[in-house]
Amino acid sequence: MDKVRLGIVGLGNMGRYHVEYLMKGEVPEVELTAVCDTAPAQLDWARQNFGEAFRLFPDMDAMVASGLVDAVLVATPHYDHPVLAQRAFARGLHVLIEKPAGVFTKEVRKMNEAALASGKVFGIMYNQRANPLYQKLRDLVQSGELGALKRTNWIITSWYRPQSYYNSGGWRATWAGEGGGVLLNQDPHQLDLWQWTCGMPKRVRAFCYFGKYHDIEVEDDVTAFVEYENGATGVFVTSTGDAPGTNRFEVTGDMGKVVIEDEKMTFVRNRVSERDFNRDFRGGFGEPECWTCDVPIPKGCHQYPIVTGSFARAILNGSPLLAPGEEGIRGLSISNAIHLSAWTDRWVDLPIDEDLYYEKLQERIRNSTARKVASEGRTLDVKGTNK
């Protein structure tokens, strides 16, 4: 095999985007051989734009049965990701899923177990891991250049959405349709990068506001406080109701501070460890000498093809994955912990009580607007849509 024959499941916004860069040849290791979607209008889009360049199917089972694909890229609504991935593994296919890994970790854990049992390559579209800024931050933390972690702060409120965005589909911003709000729809990349660069917290205390700025049933304003195993702390603030918003990630260690904002990195480095300075300094007032360092950052890149290419090379020659699918459960665990803390009004330890989370989520699904729309016989079109 010199190319991976790939089929795309779902032709919503993200599915179409993947089709477009693959058809431009931006991932030479991949041949797009098929796409599927349950909505005829989505297949019409593919036919009108690409003719017979690849085969069109009404569902994933038909596409898989054709024998035209070695792997699938799942770009459907959140709840479907682990379900379709497990079906693909059972048919002997490699799987790349869009983020998030799913809605609740109990189902995602089953997906991870199915992936391991299949022996197939499993990736997740965490394209932000290809961003040189976050790769450099991860290097500074893991290499010890930043010293022992002390504090993390991420304000990510640049996700502003007007009410008309939520009104565009009966499934949007509902417990039954999406399984959450800003945490599950907009923030999976940041939650993954947070743990990818700084590690997983050990417990979470969070406050979520549901429908604070919009007429929706899920969270649109969140503040979470976390503690790490070494005693470091962190804060994560996010919203779809701030305009203008902010995207500022600050990581402090005993050797200095890194700030990522406006697609730039600032590294202020202590000449000596703050802990050593605190122990040895004898003056009344003072602090470590620090230098603002010019950190070389490679220029930006087209992130999605990088992740897809990494997935294909893992299939072809066993190269390491940039974003292993099994790691999708980590950011989702933080998201679930934030929800559970807000629902129960208490601290939540990680790993979370998955049965309790599932029980609390089901309560909300039973009363969800999207579920009521479906029961009343009105159309709830969630197929082939992502973001």
C-alpha positions in Angstrom: 0.0 0.0 0.0 1.5 3.4 -1.0 -1.6 5.4 -0.2 -4.4 5.1 2.3 -7.9 4.9 0.7 -10.0 7.2 2.9 -13.7 7.5 3.2 -15.3 10.5 4.9 -18.4 10.1 7.1 -20.5 13.2 7.2 -20.5 16.2 4.9 -21.3 19.1 7.2 -18.9 22.0 7.6 -15.9 20.0 8.7 -16.6 17.1 6.4 -16.6 19.4 3.4 -13.5 21.1 4.5 -11.6 17.8 4.7 -12.9 16.9 1.2 -11.6 20.1 -0.2 -8.0 20.0 1.0 -7.7 16.3 0.2 -8.9 16.9 -3.4 -6.3 19.6 -3.7 -3.7 16.9 -3.0 -2.5 18.4 0.3 -2.0 15.0 1.9 -0.1 12.9 -0.8 -0.4 9.8 1.4 -4.2 9.8 1.1 -6.6 9.0 -1.7 -10.1 10.1 -1.1 -12.2 7.2 -2.5 -15.6 7.7 -1.0 -17.9 9.9 1.1 -21.2 9.2 2.8 -24.0 11.2 4.4 -27.6 10.4 5.3 -28.8 13.8 3.9 -29.3 13.7 0.1 -28.5 17.5 -0.1 -25.0 16.9 1.2 -24.3 14.2 -1.4 -25.6 16.6 -4.0 -23.0 19.1 -2.9 -20.3 16.5 -3.4 -21.6 15.5 -6.8 -21.9 19.1 -8.1 -18.4 20.1 -6.9 -16.4 17.0 -7.6 -18.4 14.9 -10.1 -17.3 11.3 -10.1 -13.9 11.8 -8.4 -15.0 9.5 -5.6 -18.0 7.3 -4.8 -21.0 8.6 -2.9 -22.9 6.5 -0.3 -26.1 7.1 1.8 -24.5 5.7 5.0 -21.3 4.4 6.4 -22.3 0.7 6.3 -22.8 0.9 2.5 -19.5 2.7 2.1 -17.6 0.1 4.2 -19.3 -2.8 2.4 -18.0 -1.4 -1.0 -14.4 -2.4 -0.1 -13.3 1.0 -1.4 -11.8 2.3 1.9 -9.0 1.3 4.3 -9.9 4.0 6.8 -12.7 6.5 7.7 -12.7 10.0 8.9 -15.8 10.6 11.1 -17.1 14.1 10.9 -20.6 13.8 12.3 -22.4 15.2 15.4 -20.7 14.6 18.7 -22.8 11.7 20.0 -22.0 9.7 16.8 -18.2 9.8 17.0 -17.6 6.8 19.4 -20.6 4.8 18.0 -19.4 5.1 14.4 -15.8 4.6 15.3 -16.6 1.3 17.1 -18.6 0.1 14.0 -15.6 0.9 11.8 -13.1 -0.9 14.1 -15.4 -4.0 14.0 -15.1 -3.9 10.2 -11.3 -3.8 10.3 -10.9 -0.2 9.4 -8.5 2.5 10.7 -10.3 5.5 12.2 -9.7 9.2 12.4 -12.4 11.1 14.3 -13.3 14.8 14.6 -13.2 16.4 18.0 -14.6 16.0 20.6 -14.0 12.3 21.1 -17.6 12.0 22.3 -20.0 13.5 24.8 -19.3 11.4 27.9 -16.3 9.4 28.8 -18.2 6.2 29.6 -18.8 5.7 25.8 -15.4 7.1 24.8 -13.7 4.5 27.0 -15.6 1.8 25.1 -14.3 3.3 21.8 -10.7 3.3 23.1 -11.1 -0.4 24.1 -12.5 -1.2 20.7 -9.5 0.6 19.1 -7.0 -1.3 21.2 -8.7 -4.7 20.5 -8.8 -4.0 16.7 -5.1 -3.3 16.4 -5.9 -0.5 13.9 -4.6 3.0 13.8 -6.8 5.5 15.8 -6.4 9.2 15.5 -8.4 12.4 16.5 -8.4 15.7 14.7 -6.7 17.8 17.3 -5.2 20.0 14.6 -4.1 22.7 17.1 -1.4 20.2 18.2 0.3 21.2 14.9 0.4 24.8 15.9 4.1 25.7 16.5 3.2 28.0 19.5 1.7 25.1 21.5 4.4 22.7 20.4 7.0 25.1 21.7 5.1 25.6 25.0 4.9 21.9 25.5 8.7 21.6 24.9 9.4 24.4 27.4 7.3 22.6 30.1 8.4 19.0 29.4 12.1 19.9 29.0 12.1 21.6 32.4 13.0 25.0 30.9 10.0 26.5 32.7 10.7 24.7 35.9 8.1 23.1 38.2 4.6 24.1 37.2 3.0 26.6 39.5 0.0 28.2 37.8 -2.0 28.0 34.5 -4.6 30.5 33.3 -6.5 30.3 30.1 -9.1 32.9 29.2 -10.7 31.8 25.9 -13.7 34.0 25.3 -13.2 34.7 21.6 -16.0 32.3 20.7 -18.7 34.9 20.4 -21.9 33.5 18.9 -25.1 35.5 18.3 -28.5 34.1 19.0 -29.1 33.5 15.3 -26.2 31.0 15.3 -28.1 28.9 17.9 -31.4 29.3 16.1 -29.9 27.8 12.9 -30.7 24.3 14.0 -33.0 22.7 16.5 -30.2 20.4 17.7 -27.7 23.3 18.4 -26.9 24.1 22.1 -29.1 21.3 23.4 -28.3 18.4 25.7 -30.0 15.9 23.3 -28.4 17.4 20.1 -24.9 18.3 21.2 -24.5 17.2 24.8 -23.2 20.6 25.9 -22.4 24.1 25.0 -19.2 26.1 24.8 -17.2 23.3 26.5 -18.2 20.6 24.1 -18.6 22.6 20.9 -16.0 25.4 20.9 -13.4 24.4 23.6 -12.3 20.8 22.9 -9.1 22.1 21.3 -8.2 24.3 24.2 -9.0 21.6 26.8 -6.8 19.2 24.9 -4.0 21.7 24.6 -4.3 22.6 28.3 -3.6 19.0 29.4 -1.2 18.3 26.5 1.1 21.1 27.5 0.6 21.1 31.3 -0.7 17.7 32.2 -4.0 16.5 33.7 -5.4 18.1 36.9 -6.3 16.0 39.8 -9.5 17.7 40.8 -11.9 20.5 39.5 -14.3 23.0 41.0 -16.4 24.8 38.4 -19.2 27.2 37.9 -21.3 27.0 34.7 -24.0 29.4 33.7 -26.6 27.9 31.4 -28.3 30.2 28.9 -26.8 33.3 30.6 -26.3 35.3 27.4 -28.5 33.3 24.9 -31.8 31.6 24.8 -30.2 28.1 25.1 -30.3 25.2 27.6 -26.6 24.5 27.8 -23.6 26.5 29.2 -22.4 29.7 27.5 -20.3 31.0 30.4 -17.8 29.0 32.5 -15.2 29.5 35.1 -13.2 26.4 36.4 -10.5 26.1 39.0 -8.2 23.1 39.0 -5.5 21.6 41.2 -2.6 19.6 39.9 -0.8 16.7 41.6 2.2 18.9 42.5 0.1 21.6 44.1 0.0 23.9 41.1 -3.4 25.5 40.3 -5.1 26.6 37.2 -8.1 28.6 36.0 -10.1 28.1 32.7 -12.5 30.9 31.7 -14.7 30.5 28.6 -17.8 32.0 27.0 -19.7 32.6 23.8 -21.2 35.8 25.2 -18.1 38.2 25.3 -17.5 40.7 22.5 -14.7 41.5 22.0 -13.3 38.3 23.5 -9.9 37.2 24.7 -7.6 34.3 24.0 -4.7 34.4 26.5 -2.9 31.4 27.8 -0.4 32.0 30.7 1.7 29.3 32.2 3.9 30.0 35.2 6.7 27.8 36.6 9.4 28.5 39.1 11.8 29.4 36.3 9.5 32.0 34.7 6.4 32.6 32.7 5.1 32.0 29.2 2.2 33.9 27.7 0.5 33.1 24.4 -1.7 35.8 23.0 -2.5 37.2 19.6 -0.6 34.3 18.0 2.6 35.3 19.8 4.6 33.9 22.6 6.4 35.8 25.3 8.8 34.0 27.6 10.0 35.8 30.7 12.7 33.6 32.2 14.0 33.8 35.7 17.8 33.6 36.0 17.5 31.5 39.0 14.6 29.4 40.3 12.0 31.4 42.3 12.0 28.6 44.9 15.8 28.9 45.3 15.7 32.7 45.4 13.0 32.6 48.1 15.1 30.2 50.2 18.4 32.1 49.9 17.5 35.8 49.6 18.1 37.8 52.7 17.0 41.3 51.7 13.7 42.9 52.7 12.4 43.3 49.2 13.6 41.6 46.1 12.8 39.1 43.3 14.7 37.0 40.8 16.4 38.7 37.9 14.4 37.9 34.8 15.0 38.1 31.0 12.5 38.5 28.2 13.6 35.8 25.8 13.1 35.8 22.0 11.8 32.2 21.4 12.1 31.0 17.8 8.7 29.9 16.6 8.3 28.3 13.1 5.9 30.0 10.8 2.2 28.9 10.8 1.1 25.8 9.0 -2.0 24.2 7.5 -2.9 22.2 10.5 -5.6 19.8 9.3 -3.6 18.2 6.6 -0.7 17.7 9.1 -2.9 15.6 11.4 -4.4 13.7 8.5 -0.9 13.1 7.1 0.3 11.9 10.5 -2.7 9.4 10.6 -1.9 8.1 7.1 1.8 7.6 7.8 1.0 5.8 11.0 -1.0 3.3 8.8 1.6 3.1 6.0 4.8 2.8 8.0 4.0 2.9 11.7 5.1 6.5 12.3 4.0 8.0 15.6 0.7 9.9 15.7 0.6 13.6 16.5 -2.9 13.1 18.0 -3.6 9.5 19.1 -7.4 8.9 19.3 -7.1 7.4 22.8 -6.0 10.7 24.1 -9.3 12.3 23.2 -10.7 11.1 26.6 -8.4 13.4 28.5 -9.8 16.8 27.4 -13.3 15.3 27.5 -12.7 14.2 31.1 -11.9 17.8 32.1 -15.1 19.0 30.3 -17.2 16.3 32.0 -15.7 17.2 35.4 -16.5 20.9 34.9 -20.1 20.0 34.1 -20.4 17.5 37.0 -18.9 20.0 39.4 -21.5 22.7 38.4 -24.4 20.2 38.5 -23.5 18.9 41.9 -22.0 22.1 43.3 -18.9 20.4 44.7 -15.3 19.4 43.9 -14.9 16.6 41.4 -11.9 14.3 41.4 -10.3 13.0 38.2 -10.9 10.4 36.9 -14.6 11.2 37.3 -17.5 9.0 38.4 -18.6 8.1 34.9 -21.9 6.5 36.0 -22.9 9.6 37.9 -22.0 11.8 35.0 -24.0 9.7 32.6 -27.0 9.7 35.0 -26.9 13.5 35.3 -26.6 13.9 31.6 -29.6 11.6 30.9 -31.7 13.8 33.2 -31.0 16.8 31.0 -31.5 14.9 27.8 -34.9 13.8 28.9 -35.9 17.5 29.3 -34.0 18.7 26.3 -35.6 21.1 23.8 -34.1 19.0 20.9 -35.8 15.9 22.3 -39.2 17.7 22.5 -38.8 18.9 19.0 -38.3 15.3 17.8 -41.2 14.0 19.8 -43.5 16.6 18.3 -42.7 15.4 14.9 -40.8 18.4 13.7 -37.5 17.8 11.8 -34.4 17.5 13.9 -31.7 17.5 11.3 -28.4 16.6 13.0 -27.0 14.3 10.4 -23.9 15.4 8.4 -23.5 18.5 10.5 -20.4 19.4 12.6 -20.1 22.9 14.1 
